[in-house]
Amino acid sequence: MFRDVPGGGRRPRRNVLGEPLEPCSLNPLTGFYRNGCCDTGPEDVGSHTVCVIATEDFLAFSKARGNDLSTPMPEFDFPGLQPGDRWCLCAPRWQEALLAGKMPRVVLRATHEGALEYCSLEDLKRHAVDLS
């Protein structure tokens, strides 16, 4: 579905459920490799592996922690996130937001299995939007 990306990107891998990784967002375009998936690799030191649905509370929390995800940065082709946008978030940031009670909801099928190095599957499932 997604091709390799110039500069080292790779094909999407497996999600936290052990299934093929699904896209997180093409608008805004997300992912460490900007391929729409929360794929990761050795150069992704932040582990951008958790597909979230941004909320106003989470965006304010992230900004207060020094990572402003809501302000557009045209020089980096970043439109700024709005509540409701899907985004590949760093797993440690999601864990930090969880502990503060500000975590956004998670799309498990688009969350890379690498997130499990920082977050428990049980916590991710408790905040998932795609479990029936």
C-alpha positions in Angstrom: 0.0 0.0 0.0 2.8 2.5 0.9 6.0 2.5 -1.0 9.4 3.0 0.4 10.2 6.6 1.1 13.3 8.4 0.0 15.7 8.9 2.9 15.2 5.6 4.6 11.5 5.0 5.0 10.3 1.4 5.0 7.1 -0.4 4.3 4.6 -0.5 7.2 5.0 -3.3 9.7 2.7 -4.9 12.3 0.3 -3.2 14.7 -0.1 -3.9 18.4 -2.7 -6.5 17.6 -0.1 -8.5 15.5 -1.9 -7.6 12.2 -0.6 -5.6 9.2 -0.2 -1.9 10.2 -3.0 0.3 8.8 -2.6 3.9 7.8 -3.0 6.5 10.5 -3.5 9.8 8.5 -2.8 11.1 5.0 -4.3 14.5 5.9 -2.5 15.8 7.8 0.3 13.6 6.5 1.8 11.8 9.5 4.4 9.3 10.5 8.2 9.6 11.2 8.7 8.8 7.5 5.7 11.0 6.5 4.1 8.0 4.7 0.8 8.1 6.6 1.7 5.2 8.8 3.2 5.0 12.4 6.1 3.0 11.0 9.4 3.2 12.8 13.0 2.4 12.4 16.4 2.8 14.2 16.6 6.5 13.3 13.2 7.2 14.9 14.5 7.9 18.4 11.2 9.3 19.5 9.2 6.2 18.6 6.4 7.9 16.6 4.3 4.7 16.9 1.0 5.5 18.5 -1.8 6.6 16.2 -4.0 9.0 18.2 -7.0 11.2 17.7 -6.0 14.6 18.9 -8.1 16.3 21.6 -8.1 19.9 22.8 -6.9 18.7 26.3 -4.1 16.6 24.8 -2.9 19.4 22.5 -2.8 21.9 25.4 -1.0 19.3 27.6 1.6 18.6 24.8 2.2 22.3 24.3 2.7 22.8 28.1 5.3 20.0 28.0 7.2 21.8 25.2 5.9 20.0 22.1 3.5 22.4 20.4 1.5 20.3 17.9 -1.2 22.8 17.3 0.7 25.8 15.8 1.3 25.6 12.1 5.0 25.5 11.0 4.9 26.1 7.2 8.7 25.9 7.0 8.4 22.2 7.9 5.2 21.7 5.9 3.3 21.2 9.2 -0.3 22.5 9.2 -0.7 22.2 13.0 -3.1 19.7 14.5 -6.8 20.3 15.3 -8.9 18.3 17.7 -10.1 15.2 15.7 -6.9 14.9 13.6 -5.2 11.6 13.6 -1.4 11.7 14.3 1.5 9.4 14.9 2.5 10.3 18.4 5.7 9.4 20.3 4.9 6.4 22.5 6.7 8.0 25.5 4.6 11.2 25.2 1.4 9.1 25.1 2.5 7.3 28.2 3.3 10.6 29.9 -0.2 11.9 28.9 -1.8 8.7 30.2 -0.1 9.2 33.7 -1.4 12.9 33.6 -4.9 11.8 32.6 -4.6 13.8 29.3 -4.1 10.9 26.9 -5.9 11.0 23.5 -7.8 8.0 22.1 -5.8 5.4 20.2 -6.3 3.7 16.8 -4.9 0.2 17.6 -4.9 -1.0 14.0 -2.7 1.9 13.1 -0.5 1.8 16.2 2.9 0.1 15.5 3.9 -2.8 17.7 7.0 -0.8 18.7 4.7 1.2 21.0 4.6 -1.7 23.3 8.2 -0.9 24.4 6.8 2.1 26.2 3.0 1.4 26.7 1.1 -1.6 27.8 -1.4 -3.2 25.4 -4.0 -3.1 28.2 -3.7 0.7 28.5 -3.8 1.2 24.8 -6.9 -1.0 24.5 -8.6 0.9 27.3 -8.3 4.0 25.3 -8.9 2.5 21.8 -11.5 3.7 19.4 -11.4 0.7 17.2 -12.3 -2.2 19.5 -15.7 -3.7 19.1 
